[in-house]
Amino acid sequence: MPDVVTLSVEQVEALAGNALIRAGAGSEAAASLAKAIASAECDGVASHGLAYLATYCEHLAVGKVLGHAMPRIERPAPGVIVVDAGAGFAHPAIDAGFAELIPAARSVGIAGLAIRNSYNCGVLGYHTEKLAAQGLLALGFTNAPASMAPSGGRRAVLGTNPWSLAAPHGAGDVAIVIDQSASVVAKSEVMKRAQRGEKIPLGWAIAPDGQLTDDPALALKGTMAPAGGYKGVGNALLVEVMAACLTGAFLGIDASPFSGVAGGPPRTGQFFIAIQPSATSGGMFSQRIEALLRAMAQEPDTHIPGQGRRRARERARRVGIIIETALYQKIRTLVG
């Protein structure tokens, strides 16, 4: 049997959707999350793709996420949308919120979406890119269960807490997508190495004894290392305020882990800001973005955030998504 299997994007989406429904997810929630899983595989972010599917199914089985939760939407102000995810998946709650956020931002120039009682939203840039494709400048924040100590501390208080920015570029196109964790690396990458029995690079995490470790099992018991020291902790605090305090979601210290079966629903939060660029730039946004991209491209080795994922996406749609045979067989058992 070959070591790898090649699947189409549609096959990945169908496998994920069928597995989620079999595990207890409603059809709409399963479809929304399956699209995100296929997108993660396309973009080369395997830690949030099919590798995470077994965890989603396990969490459905034990009630850490409620498969048939229906998002509840409120409009407390003209430019504010609030969605209670009801301890269900984040993806359908975000989809429901975006349906209100996009026209609100176009109408009033800037609008915010607060989501509470939510769950792991996967790749944050996947969501902000959707807004940018609609011609809106997008900012996104999502908090996570505590796994990082604040500056000078040893106890985990803050999550890896990513934030994302996505900027539009013409009709339906996206110029830049930044998706940045407050830690050196997302915790899901450590989990992936642990599942494979692989070591992690020194500098990713700190063991319970306070020393750097290359053992992912010790890393998961310890704390994640902040990116850039104090700067990473500042980013984590920023996201905690935006995604938990501002939404009324659980703080990272009160949220159950995104891995394993301990605890009930994590009830974390997301916050998105959508801005109509023409309302603030005097019609100069597209011109300025073009100039910025040209200036960056003059350096031969410049990395423009989001371009790597775009290239991976184009390749995946051309030649398919390659996954390990062992993972494929595991997914097949989830589908039944």
Secondary structure, 3 states (H helix, E strand, C coil): CCCEEEECHHHHHHHHHHHHHHHCCCHHHHHHHHHHHHHHHHCCCHHHCHHHHHHHHHHHHHCCCCCCCCCEEEEEECCEEEEECCCCCHHHHHHHHHHHHHHHHHHHCEEEEEEEEECCCCCHHHHHHHHHHCCCEEEEEECCCCCECCCCCCCCCECCCCEEEEEECCCCCEEEEEEECCECCCHHHHHHHHHHCCCCCCCCEECCCCCEECCHHHHHHCEECECCCHHHHHHHHHHHHHHHHCCCCCCCCCCCCCCCCCCCCCCEEEEEEEECHHHHHCCCHHHHHHHHHHHHHCCCCCCCCCHHHHHHHHHHHHHCEEEEHHHHHHHHHHHC
